[in-house]
Amino acid sequence: MEQTKRHSFSGSIGFVLAAAGSAVGLGNIWRFPYLAAKDGGGTFLILYIILALTFGFTLLITEVAIGRKTKQSPLTAYGKLHSKWKGLGIFACLVPAIILPYYCAIGGWVVKYLVMYTTGQGGATTADGYFTSFISGKGEPVFMLVIFLLAVSFVVYKGVNKGIERMSRILMPILLVLIVVIAVFSLTISHTDDGGVTRDGLEGLKIYLIPDFTGMTLERFISILMDAMGQLFFSLSVAMGIMIAYGSYVHDDADLKTSINQIEIFDTTVALLAGVMIIPAVFTFAGTEGMSASGPGLMFVTLPKVFNAMGAVGPFVGIAFFAMVLFAALTSAVSIMEAVVSSFMDRFGQSRKKAVLIVTGITLIVGILVCLGYNLLYFEAALPNGTTAQLLDILDYFSNNLLMPIVAIGTCILIGWVLKPKTVIEEVEKTGCKMGRKLLYRVMIQYIAPVMLVLILLKSTGIL
């Protein structure tokens, strides 16, 4: 009954754009450039591309195939594959459910900064302590969260075709154009600092692209490898239940192999361009010291100062940048919410309207708590990986560092050893197309990927 009612993407382009939109999020923009700068530039890039074509490909095609085969959301798909594996579906649904509230809170921060730049107040964001003052406020962060959350909820409420697919077809081309324009601009700039040292964007590009093997040891190589693998989770939206949900909307006659290849190319290109967009600009105006920033610190503290140093053109670059970030955050947040909404619909037989209202309400409550975590509910806690955290960081750690590797390990065991790789291979090839990298897939899903994922989990928990 559910399968006959289930909506589908109108075609492969709609699916690819939606999946790429999910993958292109804040992780690409504020984490990828930082890791590339920290991990020897081109060294990190080479490892990342190799992993994207092997490790990332394996997890991505597995989740999409599971979704299309079962025509179910992450909460119910695993149980349909094997009745004794329903529990894995609960974990797969918990990941997006935990991520959504704090992702929307950060989305609200992006809305605030875009408003500041579009109203000509971008310069105010460069004042020392501005970002901390804003997020520790009691009212404005909550207001911005509500605006962002309502936009996300509206798109998901409109459904697969009129909401998610239509938004992706409009925003993704604009997003790509903005990234390319800002990246090209970053390569053309130069700046002379107070010490008389002149740096330009092309020098920053060399630092980004040319491998630096200085002081390379086996321990450092493994550390870079772990960083690149961890980044792939964010870059490809795997182990979040998202690709299972999106895969369930793909037509049975669609060419999965081609679609997966296109998603890989699109996402890797955007991730690389994010580095071209940010690293040359930060290097030009802040030197190698400025390239040590990541996460919110990079986006909301370092980059506004870079835009301010650009002179008259800075405010326009700031508008373009935060508009691009907002589009990336929206497309990702929509996919995260859809994974949860579709789970409610499939498990409890709810209408899309009711599921969206329930998920929005829960997200709003938890999102407000996240915002208050910087003022009324502020506390500090030590995490197993050695970092000090408050509420948002704890939710991020629990979902990304613990649950996501566990879900991915479980998926590898279920497909690689319980159901066997032919389950996915046959799903990919049922339209008559041959699945490329078939031998690679078998080896990865059964042996290499599970070991790599266990290493990521051990590193996240501070054991390694």
C-alpha positions in Angstrom: 0.0 0.0 0.0 2.8 2.4 1.0 4.7 1.7 -2.2 1.8 2.7 -4.5 1.3 6.0 -2.7 5.0 6.9 -2.5 6.1 9.9 -4.5 9.2 9.7 -6.7 11.7 12.1 -8.2 10.6 13.0 -11.8 13.9 11.9 -13.2 17.6 11.2 -12.6 18.5 14.9 -12.8 16.1 15.7 -9.9 17.5 12.9 -7.8 21.1 13.9 -8.5 20.5 17.6 -7.7 18.6 16.7 -4.5 21.3 14.3 -3.4 24.1 16.7 -4.3 22.2 19.5 -2.5 22.1 17.3 0.6 25.8 16.6 0.3 26.9 20.2 -0.3 26.4 21.6 3.2 28.3 23.4 5.9 30.7 20.5 6.3 32.0 21.2 2.8 32.4 24.9 3.4 33.8 25.2 6.9 35.5 21.9 7.5 37.0 20.8 4.1 39.2 23.9 3.6 40.5 23.7 7.2 41.4 20.0 6.9 43.1 20.6 3.6 45.2 23.5 5.1 46.0 21.4 8.2 46.8 18.2 6.5 49.4 19.3 3.9 47.2 20.7 1.1 47.5 18.4 -1.9 48.3 15.4 0.3 44.8 15.6 1.9 43.2 16.3 -1.5 44.8 13.2 -3.2 43.7 10.9 -0.3 40.2 12.5 -0.2 39.7 11.9 -4.0 40.9 8.3 -3.7 38.6 7.6 -0.7 35.7 9.3 -2.5 36.0 6.9 -5.4 36.3 3.8 -3.1 35.1 4.2 0.5 32.6 7.0 -0.3 31.3 5.2 -3.4 30.7 2.0 -1.5 28.7 3.7 1.3 26.8 6.0 -1.1 25.7 3.3 -3.6 24.8 0.9 -0.8 22.4 3.4 0.9 20.8 4.5 -2.3 20.3 0.9 -3.4 18.8 0.0 0.0 16.3 2.9 -0.3 15.2 2.0 -3.8 15.0 -1.8 -3.1 12.9 -1.4 0.0 11.0 1.8 -1.0 11.3 2.7 2.7 12.8 5.4 4.9 15.8 4.7 7.1 13.7 3.8 10.1 12.0 0.9 8.4 14.3 0.0 5.5 16.7 -2.2 7.5 13.8 -4.2 9.0 12.4 -4.8 5.5 15.8 -6.1 4.4 16.2 -8.4 7.4 13.6 -8.7 10.3 16.4 -9.0 12.9 18.1 -5.8 11.9 15.2 -3.3 12.7 17.4 -1.8 15.5 19.9 -0.5 13.0 17.0 1.5 11.4 16.4 3.2 14.8 20.0 4.3 14.9 19.9 5.5 11.3 16.8 7.6 12.1 18.3 9.0 15.3 21.3 10.5 13.4 19.2 13.1 11.3 16.8 13.6 14.3 19.7 14.7 16.5 21.5 16.7 13.8 18.4 18.7 12.6 17.9 21.0 15.6 21.5 22.2 15.9 21.9 22.4 12.1 18.8 24.7 12.0 20.3 26.8 14.9 23.5 27.3 12.8 21.3 28.0 9.8 19.8 30.8 11.8 23.3 32.2 12.3 23.8 32.3 8.6 20.4 34.1 8.1 21.6 36.7 10.6 24.9 37.3 8.8 23.2 37.5 5.4 20.8 40.1 6.8 23.7 42.1 8.2 25.5 42.1 4.9 22.5 42.8 2.7 21.5 45.8 4.9 25.0 47.3 4.7 26.0 46.4 8.3 28.6 43.7 7.3 31.4 45.8 8.9 29.8 45.4 12.3 30.3 41.6 12.2 34.1 42.1 12.2 34.2 43.6 15.7 35.9 41.5 18.3 33.4 39.4 20.2 30.5 40.2 17.8 29.8 36.5 17.0 30.0 35.4 20.6 27.8 38.3 21.7 25.2 37.4 19.0 24.9 33.6 19.8 24.9 34.2 23.6 21.8 36.5 23.2 18.5 35.1 24.4 16.1 36.3 21.7 17.7 36.9 18.3 19.3 33.5 17.8 15.9 31.9 18.5 14.2 34.2 16.1 16.7 33.4 13.3 16.3 29.7 14.1 12.5 30.0 13.6 12.9 31.7 10.2 15.3 29.0 9.0 13.3 26.1 10.4 10.1 27.4 8.8 11.8 27.7 5.4 13.0 24.1 5.7 9.6 22.8 6.9 7.8 24.5 4.1 9.9 22.8 1.4 9.5 19.4 3.1 5.8 19.9 3.5 5.4 20.6 -0.2 6.7 17.0 -0.9 9.2 15.3 -3.1 8.4 16.9 -6.4 6.9 20.3 -5.6 9.2 20.8 -2.6 12.6 19.1 -2.5 13.1 18.6 -6.3 11.9 22.0 -7.3 14.1 23.7 -4.6 17.1 21.7 -5.8 16.6 22.5 -9.4 16.5 26.2 -8.6 19.1 26.6 -5.8 21.8 24.1 -6.9 22.7 25.9 -10.2 22.7 29.2 -8.3 24.8 27.7 -5.6 27.4 26.4 -8.1 27.6 29.7 -9.9 28.2 31.6 -6.7 30.9 29.2 -5.6 32.7 29.4 -8.9 32.5 33.2 -9.0 33.8 33.6 -5.4 36.5 31.0 -6.1 37.7 32.8 -9.2 37.7 36.1 -7.4 39.8 34.6 -4.5 42.5 33.8 -7.0 42.7 37.4 -8.3 43.2 39.3 -5.0 46.4 40.5 -3.4 47.2 42.3 -0.1 50.1 43.9 1.6 50.1 43.6 5.4 51.3 46.0 8.0 54.8 44.4 7.9 55.1 45.1 4.2 54.6 41.5 3.1 52.5 41.1 0.0 50.5 37.9 -0.6 48.1 36.9 -3.3 45.5 34.3 -4.1 47.6 32.3 -6.4 50.2 31.7 -3.6 47.3 30.5 -1.4 46.2 28.2 -4.2 49.7 26.6 -4.3 49.5 25.9 -0.6 46.1 24.3 -1.2 47.0 22.2 -4.2 50.6 21.2 -3.9 51.3 18.2 -1.6 53.4 19.0 1.4 55.2 15.9 2.7 57.4 17.8 5.2 57.7 15.8 8.4 55.5 13.1 7.0 55.5 10.0 9.3 53.3 6.9 9.3 51.4 8.4 12.3 50.7 11.7 10.5 49.7 9.8 7.3 47.1 7.8 9.2 45.9 11.0 10.9 45.4 12.6 7.5 43.7 9.4 6.2 41.3 9.5 9.2 40.5 13.2 8.6 39.7 12.5 4.9 37.5 9.5 5.8 35.6 11.5 8.5 35.1 14.4 6.0 33.5 12.0 3.5 30.6 11.4 5.9 29.8 15.1 5.8 30.5 15.5 2.1 28.4 12.6 0.8 25.7 12.6 3.5 26.2 8.9 4.2 25.3 7.1 7.5 22.6 9.8 8.1 19.7 7.9 6.6 19.3 10.7 4.0 20.5 8.7 1.0 18.2 5.8 2.0 15.2 8.2 2.1 16.2 9.8 -1.3 16.9 6.4 -2.8 13.4 5.3 -1.9 12.1 8.0 -4.2 14.1 6.9 -7.2 12.3 5.1 -10.1 13.0 1.4 -10.6 14.1 2.0 -14.2 16.6 4.7 -13.3 20.3 4.1 -13.9 21.7 4.1 -10.4 25.3 3.7 -11.5 25.3 6.9 -13.6 23.5 8.9 -10.9 25.9 7.8 -8.2 28.9 8.8 -10.5 27.3 12.2 -11.1 26.7 12.8 -7.4 30.4 11.8 -6.6 31.7 14.2 -9.3 29.3 17.1 -8.3 30.1 16.8 -4.6 33.9 16.3 -4.9 34.0 19.3 -7.3 32.1 21.5 -4.9 34.3 20.4 -2.0 37.5 21.2 -3.9 36.0 24.6 -5.0 35.2 25.4 -1.4 38.9 25.2 -0.7 39.7 27.4 -3.7 37.1 29.8 -2.5 38.3 30.1 1.1 42.0 29.2 1.4 43.5 31.7 -1.1 41.4 34.5 0.4 42.2 33.7 4.0 45.9 33.2 3.2 46.0 36.6 1.3 44.7 38.6 4.1 45.5 36.6 7.2 48.6 34.5 6.2 49.1 30.9 7.2 48.1 31.7 10.8 44.6 32.6 9.6 44.2 29.2 7.9 44.0 27.4 11.3 40.4 28.4 11.8 37.5 26.0 11.1 33.8 25.5 11.8 31.9 28.6 13.1 35.1 30.4 13.9 36.1 30.3 10.2 32.7 31.3 8.8 31.5 33.9 11.3 34.8 35.4 12.6 37.7 34.9 10.2 36.0 35.4 6.9 34.0 38.6 7.8 37.4 40.1 8.7 38.7 38.9 5.3 35.8 40.5 3.5 36.3 43.8 5.5 40.0 43.9 4.4 38.9 43.7 0.7 37.8 47.3 0.8 34.8 48.5 -1.3 34.2 45.1 -2.9 34.2 43.3 0.4 30.5 43.8 1.3 29.4 42.4 -2.1 31.6 39.4 -1.7 30.1 38.9 1.8 26.6 39.0 0.4 27.4 36.4 -2.3 29.2 34.2 0.2 26.5 34.1 2.9 23.8 33.7 0.2 25.7 30.7 -1.1 26.1 29.3 2.5 22.4 29.8 3.2 21.5 27.9 0.0 23.9 25.1 1.0 22.5 25.0 4.5 18.9 24.9 3.3 19.4 22.1 0.8 21.2 20.0 3.5 18.7 20.8 6.2 15.8 19.8 3.9 17.3 16.4 3.3 18.0 15.9 7.0 14.4 16.7 7.9 13.1 14.5 5.0 14.9 11.5 6.4 13.0 12.0 9.7 9.7 12.9 8.2 9.7 10.0 5.8 10.5 7.7 8.7 7.5 8.9 10.7 5.3 8.5 7.6 6.5 4.9 6.9 6.6 3.6 10.5 3.4 5.2 11.8 1.4 5.7 8.6 1.1 9.4 9.1 0.3 12.0 6.4 3.2 14.2 5.3 1.4 17.2 6.8 1.2 15.6 10.3 4.7 14.2 10.2 6.1 17.6 9.2 4.2 19.4 12.0 5.5 16.9 14.6 9.1 16.9 13.4 9.0 20.7 13.2 7.7 21.0 16.8 10.3 18.7 18.2 13.1 20.4 16.2 11.9 23.8 17.5 12.0 22.8 21.1 15.4 21.1 20.9 16.7 24.0 18.7 15.7 26.5 21.3 17.5 24.5 23.9 20.6 24.6 21.7 20.4 28.4 21.4 20.0 28.7 25.2 23.0 26.5 25.5 25.1 29.6 24.9 23.5 31.6 27.7 20.9 30.3 30.3 21.9 26.7 29.8 25.6 27.2 29.3 27.9 24.5 30.7 31.2 22.9 29.7 31.8 19.1 29.5 34.9 17.1 28.5 34.4 14.8 25.5 36.2 11.4 25.0 38.1 12.9 22.0 39.7 15.5 24.3 37.6 18.5 23.4 35.6 20.8 25.7 31.9 21.0 24.7 28.6 22.6 25.4 25.1 21.4 24.3 25.6 21.9 20.5 29.0 20.2 20.5 27.6 17.2 22.5 24.8 16.7 20.1 27.3 17.0 17.2 29.7 14.5 18.8 27.0 12.0 19.7 25.5 12.0 16.2 28.6 12.4 14.0 31.4 10.7 16.0 29.5 7.8 17.5 26.2 7.0 15.8 27.3 7.6 12.2 30.2 5.2 12.3 28.0 2.6 14.2 25.3 2.9 11.5 27.9 2.6 8.7 29.6 -0.4 10.4 26.2 -2.1 10.8 25.3 -1.5 7.2 28.6 -3.0 6.0 28.0 -6.1 8.1 24.4 -6.5 7.0 25.1 -6.1 3.3 28.6 -7.5 3.2 28.1 -10.6 5.3 24.5 -11.3 6.2 22.7 -10.5 2.9 25.9 -10.5 0.8 27.0 -7.8 -1.7 24.9 -9.3 -4.5 21.9 -7.6 -2.8 23.1 -4.2 -3.8 24.8 -5.3 -7.1 21.5 -6.9 -8.3 19.6 -3.8 -7.4 22.0 -1.6 -9.3 22.0 -3.9 -12.3 18.3 -4.7 -12.5 17.8 -2.1 -15.2 20.3 -3.8 -17.5 23.3 -1.6 -16.8 26.5 -3.1 -15.5 27.7 -1.9 -12.1 31.2 -0.4 -12.4 33.8 -1.1 -9.7 32.0 -4.3 -8.8 35.1 -6.1 -7.5 36.1 -3.0 -5.6 32.7 -2.8 -4.1 32.8 -6.4 -2.8 36.2 -6.0 -1.2 35.3 -2.6 0.3 31.9 -3.5 1.8 33.2 -6.8 3.2 36.7 -6.0 4.4 38.2 -2.6 4.0 35.3 -0.3 4.8 34.4 -2.0 8.1 38.0 -1.9 9.3 38.3 1.8 8.3 35.0 2.6 10.1 36.1 0.9 13.3 39.3 3.0 13.2 37.2 6.2 12.8 35.0 5.1 15.8 38.1 4.3 17.9 39.6 7.7 17.1 36.3 9.5 17.9 36.1 7.8 21.3 39.7 8.8 22.1 40.9 5.2 22.2 43.3 5.8 19.2 
